[in-house]
Structures are given as C-alpha cells and as structure tokens.
Amino acid sequence: MRRQLRSYFKHRLRRFTLPLDLRGTPFQVKVWTALRKIPFGKTSTYGELAQCIGQPGAARAVGMANNKNRIGIVVPCHRVIGAGGRPVGYASGLGIQRKLLKHEAELFAGRHRRSSGNDQ
C-alpha cells in the first residue's frame, strides 16, 4: 500500500490495485464500491452518487458513508463534491480535499510525466 501511495503522490499512479476488505454496513460498502468507479481526475456529487447506487433520495446517507470511509485516497471519497460544484464536508478537511483534487487534475491534464504500467 505504501508503495502505491508514494507512486500516487509522485504523479505515477492513477488507480490503486490493492486487495480491499471493505467492512461496513451493506449500504456503506455499496457507496464505497461506487466511489471506486469515479474516474481519476473527475468528481461526482453526493446526489449523483446516490443515483448511481439506485437510491436517488439518499444524498445525505451517501455523505455519512463517505465520512466512515477509513481508506480515503484508495477509496476516493475526496472526489465527491457538493451540488454547487465545490468541496463540502470532507472528513480530513476541505484544504486536503482541494489539494487532492488539484493533484489529480494536474495529472489528468498531463502536467506531470506519467510512467507506464500503473498509469490507469
């Protein structure tokens, strides 16, 4: 995990390939699984994520499940933003969320050299 995190922060990794043991309620696991489907460098809103899991009225519950995510970055809850298009309510703080989104946006836009292999 450390190796992949280092690669992520060095702009060499877009997708983590770690075996995960997601432990939570069935709803939380459903949300965390959906989080892993948000493409690198992209964002989704709580409402969009609720729709994605088939529960369009559950935006607040999605937010609570995000808050219980213990493996942020790997399960990228930082990619979920408010309906107004801005970061809101990130457990590690909005400053951290903004930095992670900026980090991914820079790599997604090709501002950093990418290595082959893990660049997915």
Number of C-alpha atoms within 10 A of each C-alpha: 11 7 7 18 15 12 17 21 13 14 21 21 23 21 18 18 12 9 7 9 7 16 11 13 10 10 13 21 16 18 24 24 15 17 22 17 11 17 15 18 17 12 21 18 21 23 21 20 21 21 14 15 15 11 14 13 11 17 19 12 17 25 25 15 19 24 16 15 21 12 12 15 17 21 23 23 28 27 25 28 21 17 14 8 11 12 20 19 16 19 17 11 12 15 11 13 22 17 12 18 19 13 18 21 15 14 21 17 9 11 11 13 10 16 11 9 8 15 15 12
